[in-house]
Amino acid sequence: MAAIIIDGVEIAKKVREDIALQVAELKEKGVTPGLAVILVGDNQASKTYVSMKEKACQQLGMHSVLIRLPETASQAELLAKIDELNNDEKIHGILVQLPLPKHIDEDAVIEAISPEKDVDGFHPVNVGKMMIGQDTYYPCTPYGVMVMLEHIGCDPAGKHAVVVGRSNIVGKPQGQLLLNKNATVTYCHSKTTDMAKYTKEADILVVAVGKRNVITAEHVKPGAVVIDVGMNRDEEGKLCGDVAFDEVKEIASYITPVPKGVGPMTITMLMHNTLKSARKTLSLK
């Protein structure tokens, strides 16, 4: 029997409906959740992502600010803008769209954002809180994966989860969030030998390496839940993931498609984190 398709669009829609209700309630109390996005340069993909974030804010009734800086902007200029936003009471979340121009230190930029407004969940303080199981802002894509697992009734506790990929944005935090939910976690990466040995043991397999068809049927345990975070293009220019979907869907119990899988959840969880930050400021008043 073919796997059940995990519809990221539908799950994101349900989560956003709940967020919209909470935003409306918060606005009645005098607080409008505000997200500021800084875009440096003219990277087309980044411009598209930023546009999607603006649209999501508008749909949910949030306050949205877009700050555009030229490719030639200095690191000092960018840090000054972040400092200004850190002190703006109308802004509850700050996101600097990555990647940045090569002359700007991404680590310095991420660390300049106030941890209380780091709705991307990349600041070392928030990463540290995640590591020790404290409540914080979780990176949006891994957080979205956890919500998807919850939606299909997949409790990671006691299960073997294998994460293919070790990026700071997806792979590493994904494994930690699964561990925090009491899964036994294995990481695989470019230096792993005989990767199928590990992936075939996975009850939950999350793949995030950015390489098409890195996971095929021979890598997957029958009945596994397969989450494909990859975003690539095939020879015809069509979007596809890291998993050979057509063959793996015949083995897995659940699988995410690309597109319309994990992607819609990322911006949704960004909105969730911004709402969460706004709620915290209300409690301080």
C-alpha positions, -999 to +999 in steps of 0.1 A: +000+000+000+014+034-010+022+059+017-002+085+030+008+120+017+014+145+044-002+177+030+019+206+043-005+231+027-035+218+046-016+216+079-002+251+075-037+264+067-050+250+100-021+263+120-025+298+104-062+298+111-054+294+148-027+320+146-051+345+130-076+340+159-048+346+185-036+377+166-071+391+166-074+385+204-040+401+210-049+432+190-080+436+211-056+439+241-036+466+223-007+446+209-003+439+171+025+413+165+052+430+144+078+413+122+107+432+106+126+415+077+159+429+065+169+421+029+204+429+018+211+428-020+190+415-049+191+377-045+160+367-064+152+337-042+155+358-011+132+384-026+106+357-033+109+344+003+106+379+017+075+386-004+059+354+009+066+364+045+051+399+039+020+383+024+016+359+054+018+388+079-009+407+060-032+377+058-028+371+096-033+407+106+003+413+117+024+444+114+051+439+087+082+460+080+105+453+051+139+470+052+159+468+019+196+475+020+219+475-011+244+447-018+271+472-010+257+480+025+284+476+052+282+453+081+281+484+104+251+497+086+233+464+090+241+461+126+229+496+133+196+488+117+193+457+138+200+477+169+173+502+159+148+473+156+159+457+189+147+489+205+114+493+185+085+483+207+063+477+177+086+450+164+084+416+181+104+396+156+135+404+135+146+383+106+177+390+085+172+371+052+201+348+044+224+344+026+242+377+031+268+393+009+303+377+014+317+408+031+292+405+060+298+381+089+265+361+093+274+350+128+279+386+140+246+396+124+227+367+140+242+374+174+233+411+171+196+403+171+180+404+205+173+368+216+138+379+226+132+389+190+151+361+173+120+345+157+143+325+133+157+306+164+193+310+153+208+331+181+232+311+203+211+318+234+180+303+218+200+274+204+214+267+238+179+268+254+167+243+228+196+220+236+188+219+273+150+216+267+140+251+278+111+269+261+124+292+234+120+301+197+128+270+176+142+272+141+111+274+118+117+245+094+125+218+120+097+232+142+074+228+113+084+192+109+076+185+145+041+200+140+036+178+110+045+147+130+021+157+157-006+163+131-003+127+118-002+113+153+034+103+151+049+105+186+087+104+184+090+089+219+108+056+218+113+057+180+145+057+161+148+090+142+175+094+116+184+129+103+203+131+070+220+164+071+238+185+098+232+221+089+227+246+116+194+257+100+177+223+097+197+191+104+212+198+138+181+215+154+159+188+138+178+161+157+177+180+189+139+186+187+133+149+181+156+141+210+137+165+232+106+144+223+124+113+235+134+098+202+167+080+198+185+101+172+211+093+146+227+118+123+240+110+088+260+133+067+285+135+038+312+116+057+288+088+067+299+054+052+271+030+042+244+055+050+216+029+041+227+009+071+214+037+094+185+050+073+170+016+070+167+015+108+147+047+110+111+048+121+113+085+113+136+096+085+142+134+080+162+143+049+178+177+045+209+178+023+199+196-009+208+168-032+182+152-054+174+114-050+200+110-022+174+087-005+160+058-026+139+028-018+169+009-007+175+034+021+140+032+037+125+008+063+090-004+054+065+016+072+088+045+080+076+081+082+097+100+056+100+138+058+117+154+028+131+189+035+151+192+003+144+216-025+160+209-058+151+210-095+151+181-119+163+180-155+130+196-166+133+224-140+105+210-118+108+213-081+118+181-063+132+170-030+161+149-017+140+117-017+131+096-048+094+102-041+078+078-065+097+047-053+099+056-016+062+063-014+056+026-021+075+016+011+069+044+036+037+048+058+037+086+055+057+108+032+059+146+024+058+157-012+080+185-027+065+210-032+036+214-008+052+194+020+075+210+046+078+243+027+045+259+037+052+251+073+084+272+075+068+306+071+038+294+092+061+287+122+078+320+117+044+336+122+039+314+152+072+326+168+064+362+161+030+358+178+047+341+207+071+370+211+043+395+210+025+376+238+056+378+259+056+416+257+020+417+267+028+398+299+055+424+307+030+454+306 
